[in-house]
Amino acid sequence: MSLTATKELEKNKHELTIHIDAEAFEKAIEKAYKKNIKKINVPGFRQGKAPRKMVEKLYGEGVFFEDAINDLYPAALAEAIEESKLEVVARPEVEMKEADTKNGVTFTAVCVVKPEVTVKDYKGIEVEKTVKEVTDEDVDNRLKAMQDRNARQIDVDDRASQNGDTVVFDFEGFVDGVPFEGGKAEKYSLTLGSGQFIPGFEPQLENHNIGDEFDVNVTFPEEYHAEELKGKEAVFKCKLHEIKAKEVPALDDEFAKDVSEFDTLDELKADIRKKMEEQNEKAADTDVENKLIDKVIENMEADIPNEMYEAAIDDMVRDFDYRLQGQGMNLETYLKYTGMEIASFRQTFEEQAKKRVQIRLALEKIVEVENITVSDEDLEAEYNKLAEMYQMEADQVKKYIAAAELTKDVAVNKAVDLVKETAVVK
């Protein structure tokens, strides 16, 4: 491989011309032939036994070119980028210019490079820190949430259903007198007021007794995910089987003993207050850090190529898809269920992606200006922290995260620390 030319096309965009010699191309063609020959039929030869020259004569000299080029160009491109010393920030656009056994392969790669960045006044930034006070009401609300988590369901048969109850019922939905797919269930459990069903459905399940049979009349929202039901009026035939009410435990010392390591309710309240104060302090620190980073971005000057934002969106969409797969779904199914097009889905990440790119560029510039370095001890400590977070051995983490990339992340974190340490916090 050789990098034969580098040309600046426009700001932050360069074109590399890359050549792969005929000898390397010939070896790649031979490799492609051996890989594919078992799948190729040539009259007069047993399956997989035809000589390469016969296959090329029958199917054309370039029959194996594509596989050979695909095998060669990624490494050639990476080597050329390294030789050019360009800091490429997005996937290059590759175009083949020439490919033959006599001259080898020539292709171009248009590369988007990291822009020039200037960051001013990142030291001594003045910000205000506000720590939210923990009130008695806050503590009471936290206790109520603990009550709710420890509540139990009791059967009710002496009154009608009401908001907050869990009801067990049968239903079947009809549009224009015809049942529709997915509109029927038996012994379905629903907490009234949870908002699980479409607007207007749950309130009509209130004020009914066990054994009642009744109609629920609703109109499907215009943005409903099922196209055939959007905006349609529907009638659900319902029968109520069970009513269950939530019974919460009393707030007393026994409750404190049951849900915590404390013997009295007062001790539990004090612990709740302390933890909420610590949480509010951390939230205030995070808010200060966000304000500082916003100010750093505000003081940054850079002509950022749009390709960097698109690459960041690609990463965020891919991460979202991975999380969906962990829940037994995928992005395609999610988009179908929500009725979103991929273009509009990507737009939801635009602002976040823009800020992520700006933050990274600004902090990397501070690393450069301040000559921030990362020691072996710093890197090892970060690997150990990640290992603890993901409950893995540090050596396993090292297999997934390259030292060069993690070093950049640690350096950027040090830049954040520098901005925070030099800030004037009121």
C-alpha positions in Angstrom: 0.0 0.0 0.0 1.1 3.5 -0.7 -0.4 6.9 -0.1 0.2 8.6 -3.4 -1.5 12.0 -2.8 -3.3 14.2 -0.2 -5.4 17.0 -1.3 -7.5 19.5 0.8 -10.9 19.7 -0.8 -12.4 22.3 1.6 -12.3 23.2 5.2 -12.1 20.0 7.4 -12.2 17.7 4.3 -9.2 16.0 2.6 -9.0 13.5 -0.2 -6.4 10.7 0.0 -5.3 8.8 -3.1 -4.2 5.3 -2.2 -2.6 2.6 -4.3 -2.4 -1.1 -3.7 0.4 -2.8 -5.8 -0.3 -5.5 -8.3 1.5 -8.2 -6.3 -0.7 -7.6 -3.2 -3.8 -7.5 -5.5 -2.9 -10.8 -7.1 -2.5 -12.5 -3.8 -6.0 -11.2 -2.7 -7.5 -12.4 -6.0 -6.0 -15.9 -5.4 -7.4 -15.9 -1.9 -10.9 -14.9 -3.2 -10.7 -17.6 -5.8 -9.9 -20.3 -3.2 -12.7 -19.0 -1.0 -15.4 -19.0 -3.7 -14.4 -21.9 -6.0 -16.5 -24.5 -4.2 -19.6 -22.5 -5.1 -18.8 -22.1 -8.8 -19.9 -24.6 -11.6 -17.7 -24.8 -14.7 -18.7 -27.2 -17.5 -16.2 -30.1 -17.8 -14.9 -29.8 -14.3 -16.0 -31.3 -11.0 -17.6 -28.9 -8.5 -14.9 -26.8 -6.9 -12.1 -28.1 -9.1 -12.0 -25.7 -12.0 -8.7 -23.7 -12.5 -8.9 -20.0 -11.8 -8.1 -19.2 -15.4 -11.1 -21.2 -16.6 -13.4 -19.5 -14.2 -12.1 -16.0 -15.2 -12.5 -16.9 -18.9 -16.1 -18.0 -18.3 -17.2 -15.3 -15.9 -14.8 -12.4 -16.8 -11.4 -11.4 -15.5 -12.8 -9.3 -12.7 -15.0 -12.1 -11.2 -12.9 -12.1 -8.0 -12.0 -8.4 -8.0 -14.8 -7.2 -5.6 -13.9 -9.8 -2.9 -10.2 -9.1 -3.3 -10.7 -5.3 -3.0 -13.0 -5.7 0.0 -10.3 -7.8 1.7 -7.5 -5.3 1.0 -8.9 -1.8 1.2 -9.8 -1.5 5.0 -6.2 -2.1 6.1 -4.9 0.0 3.2 -7.2 2.9 4.2 -6.2 2.7 7.9 -2.5 2.7 7.0 -3.0 5.7 4.6 -4.8 7.7 7.3 -2.1 6.9 9.8 0.6 8.0 7.3 -1.3 11.2 6.4 -1.4 12.1 10.2 -4.9 13.4 9.7 -7.3 13.1 12.6 -10.3 11.6 10.8 -13.6 12.0 12.7 -16.2 10.2 10.4 -16.3 7.2 8.1 -14.4 8.2 4.9 -16.2 8.1 1.5 -14.3 5.6 -0.7 -14.4 5.6 -4.5 -12.5 3.0 -6.7 -10.6 4.6 -9.5 -8.7 1.7 -11.1 -8.4 -2.1 -10.6 -6.5 -4.5 -12.8 -3.9 -7.2 -12.4 -1.2 -5.2 -14.2 -1.4 -1.9 -12.3 -3.1 -3.0 -9.0 -5.8 -0.9 -7.3 -6.2 2.8 -6.9 -8.9 4.4 -4.8 -9.7 7.7 -3.2 -11.0 8.4 0.3 -12.6 11.7 1.3 -11.9 12.1 4.9 -13.6 14.5 7.3 -11.0 15.7 9.9 -11.2 17.2 13.3 -11.7 21.0 13.1 -9.4 23.6 14.6 -10.7 24.6 18.0 -10.1 27.6 20.2 -11.2 27.7 23.9 -10.9 30.8 25.9 -11.6 31.8 29.5 -12.1 28.2 30.8 -10.4 29.0 34.1 -12.0 31.0 36.9 -15.6 30.6 35.6 -18.1 32.0 38.1 -21.2 29.9 38.8 -23.9 29.7 41.4 -24.5 26.5 43.4 -28.0 26.0 44.7 -28.7 23.0 47.1 -32.4 22.2 47.4 -33.6 22.1 51.0 -35.2 18.9 52.2 -38.6 19.7 53.8 -40.8 17.6 56.1 -43.1 17.2 53.1 -40.3 15.6 51.1 -39.6 13.1 53.9 -43.3 12.3 54.2 -43.5 11.7 50.4 -40.6 9.4 50.5 -42.2 7.5 53.4 -45.5 7.3 51.5 -43.6 5.8 48.6 -42.2 3.2 51.0 -45.7 2.5 52.2 -46.9 2.0 48.7 -44.1 -0.5 47.9 -45.0 -2.5 51.0 -48.8 -2.4 50.4 -50.8 -5.5 49.9 -53.9 -6.2 47.8 -57.1 -7.2 49.6 -60.3 -8.5 47.9 -63.2 -6.1 48.0 -66.8 -7.4 47.6 -68.9 -4.9 49.6 -68.6 -1.8 47.4 -68.2 -0.6 43.8 -64.9 -0.2 42.0 -63.1 3.2 42.4 -60.0 5.0 41.2 -56.9 3.2 42.6 -58.4 -0.2 42.7 -57.1 -3.1 40.7 -59.9 -4.7 38.8 -60.0 -8.1 37.0 -62.4 -8.1 34.0 -63.1 -9.5 30.6 -63.4 -7.2 27.6 -64.0 -7.4 23.8 -63.8 -4.4 21.6 -65.9 -3.6 18.5 -65.6 -1.0 15.8 -68.8 -0.5 13.7 -70.1 -3.7 15.4 -67.2 -5.8 14.2 -64.6 -7.2 16.7 -61.0 -6.1 15.9 -57.7 -7.9 16.4 -56.1 -7.5 19.8 -59.3 -6.1 21.3 -60.2 -9.1 23.5 -59.0 -10.5 26.8 -60.2 -12.5 29.7 -59.5 -12.0 33.4 -57.4 -9.0 32.6 -55.9 -7.1 35.6 -55.8 -3.3 35.5 -55.1 -0.7 38.1 -57.6 2.1 37.6 -56.0 5.5 37.1 -52.7 4.0 35.9 -53.2 5.3 32.4 -52.5 1.9 30.9 -55.5 2.0 28.5 -56.5 4.7 26.0 -58.0 8.0 27.4 -61.5 7.6 28.7 -61.4 3.9 29.2 -60.4 3.5 32.8 -62.9 6.0 34.4 -65.7 4.0 32.9 -64.6 0.9 34.9 -65.3 2.8 38.1 -68.6 2.5 40.1 -69.3 -1.1 39.0 -69.8 -4.1 41.3 -68.5 -7.6 40.9 -70.6 -9.5 38.2 -71.6 -6.3 36.4 -71.7 -6.4 32.6 -71.5 -3.0 30.9 -70.2 -1.1 27.8 -67.2 1.2 27.7 -67.4 3.7 24.8 -64.2 5.3 23.7 -62.5 7.0 20.7 -59.0 5.8 19.7 -56.5 8.7 19.5 -55.5 10.0 16.1 -51.8 9.1 16.9 -52.7 5.5 17.9 -50.1 3.0 16.8 -52.6 0.7 14.9 -53.4 2.5 11.6 -56.8 0.8 11.2 -58.0 2.1 14.6 -56.8 5.7 14.5 -59.6 8.1 15.4 -62.2 5.3 15.4 -65.1 5.1 17.9 -65.2 1.7 19.7 -67.4 -0.1 22.1 -65.9 -2.6 24.6 -68.2 -5.2 26.1 -66.9 -5.7 29.7 -67.6 -8.0 32.7 -66.2 -7.3 36.1 -64.9 -10.3 38.1 -62.8 -9.0 40.9 -62.0 -5.8 42.8 -58.8 -5.5 44.8 -57.9 -2.5 47.0 -54.5 -1.5 48.1 -53.9 -1.7 51.9 -50.9 0.2 53.1 -49.2 -0.5 56.5 -49.4 2.0 59.3 -46.5 4.4 59.7 -45.1 3.4 63.1 -42.1 1.8 64.7 -43.1 -1.6 63.5 -43.1 -0.4 59.9 -39.6 1.1 60.4 -38.4 -2.3 61.7 -39.9 -4.1 58.8 -38.5 -2.0 56.0 -35.1 -0.9 57.4 -32.4 -1.6 60.0 -33.9 1.0 62.4 -36.0 0.4 65.5 -38.1 3.6 65.4 -39.9 5.6 62.8 -38.0 8.8 64.0 -34.7 7.1 63.2 -36.0 6.0 59.8 -37.1 9.6 59.1 -33.7 11.0 60.1 -31.9 8.5 57.8 -34.3 9.4 54.9 -33.6 13.2 55.5 -29.8 12.6 55.6 -29.8 10.6 52.3 -32.0 13.1 50.6 -29.7 15.9 51.6 -26.8 14.0 50.2 -28.7 13.4 47.0 -29.5 17.1 46.7 -25.9 18.0 47.3 -24.8 15.6 44.5 -27.5 17.1 42.2 -26.2 20.6 43.0 -22.7 19.5 42.2 -23.8 18.0 38.9 -25.7 21.2 38.1 -22.6 23.2 38.7 -20.5 21.0 36.5 -23.2 21.3 33.7 -23.1 25.1 34.0 -19.3 25.1 33.8 -19.3 22.9 30.7 -22.0 25.1 29.1 -19.8 28.1 29.7 -16.7 26.3 28.2 -18.7 25.5 25.1 -19.9 29.1 24.9 -16.3 30.2 24.9 -15.3 27.8 22.2 -14.7 28.7 18.6 -14.8 25.9 16.0 -16.2 25.2 12.5 -17.6 21.8 13.3 -18.4 19.6 10.2 -21.9 18.2 10.1 -20.5 14.7 9.6 -19.3 14.8 13.3 -22.9 15.4 14.5 -24.2 12.6 12.2 -21.6 10.2 13.5 -22.6 11.0 17.1 -26.2 10.4 16.2 -25.2 7.0 14.6 -23.5 6.0 17.9 -26.6 7.1 20.0 -29.0 5.2 17.7 -26.8 2.1 17.9 -26.6 2.3 21.7 -30.5 2.7 21.8 -30.8 -0.4 19.6 -28.4 -2.4 21.9 -30.5 -1.5 25.0 -33.7 -2.6 23.1 -32.1 -5.9 22.3 -31.3 -6.4 26.0 -35.1 -6.1 26.5 -35.9 -8.6 23.8 -36.8 -6.0 21.1 -35.0 -4.2 18.3 -35.0 -0.8 16.7 -37.1 -1.9 13.7 -39.8 -3.3 16.0 -39.7 -0.2 18.2 -40.2 2.1 15.2 -43.0 0.0 13.9 -44.8 0.1 17.3 -44.3 3.8 17.8 -45.2 4.7 14.2 -41.9 6.7 13.7 -39.8 6.9 10.6 -36.0 6.4 11.2 -35.4 10.0 10.0 -37.7 11.6 12.6 -36.3 9.2 15.2 -32.7 10.4 14.5 -33.9 14.0 14.8 -34.7 13.3 18.5 -31.0 12.9 19.2 -29.8 16.0 17.3 -29.5 18.4 20.2 -27.9 15.9 22.4 -25.5 14.8 19.7 -24.5 18.4 19.0 -23.7 19.1 22.6 -21.8 15.8 23.0 -19.5 16.7 20.1 -19.0 20.3 21.3 -18.1 19.2 24.8 -15.7 16.6 23.6 -13.9 19.1 21.2 -13.7 21.7 23.9 -12.3 19.4 26.5 -9.8 17.8 24.1 -8.5 21.3 23.3 -8.1 22.0 27.0 -6.1 18.7 27.3 -3.9 19.9 24.5 -3.4 23.4 25.8 -2.8 22.3 29.4 -0.6 19.4 28.3 -2.7 17.0 30.5 -1.2 13.6 30.6 -2.5 10.2 31.8 -0.2 7.9 33.8 -0.2 4.1 33.8 -1.6 4.3 37.3 -4.4 6.6 36.1 -5.3 4.2 33.3 -5.2 1.1 35.5 -7.4 2.8 38.1 -10.0 3.6 35.3 -9.9 0.0 34.1 -10.5 -1.2 37.7 -13.4 1.2 38.1 -15.0 0.0 34.9 -14.4 -3.6 36.0 -16.3 -3.0 39.3 -19.1 -1.2 37.5 -19.6 -4.0 35.0 -18.8 -6.8 37.5 -16.0 -8.1 35.3 -12.3 -8.8 35.7 -10.1 -5.8 34.6 -8.3 -8.0 32.0 -11.7 -8.7 30.4 -12.5 -5.0 30.2 -9.2 -4.4 28.5 -10.2 -6.7 25.7 -13.2 -4.6 25.0 -11.8 -1.1 25.5 -8.6 -0.1 23.9 -6.0 1.6 26.1 -5.6 4.5 23.6 -9.4 5.3 23.7 -9.6 5.0 27.4 -6.6 7.2 27.8 -8.4 10.0 25.9 -11.4 9.6 28.1 -9.4 9.8 31.3 -7.6 12.9 29.9 -10.9 14.6 29.1 -12.1 13.8 32.7 -9.0 15.5 34.0 -9.8 18.5 31.9 -13.3 18.7 33.5 -11.6 18.5 37.0 -9.3 21.4 36.0 -12.3 23.5 35.0 -14.1 22.7 38.3 -11.0 23.2 40.5 -10.4 26.7 39.0 -14.0 27.8 39.1 -15.4 30.4 41.4 -18.5 28.7 42.9 -20.9 30.9 44.9 
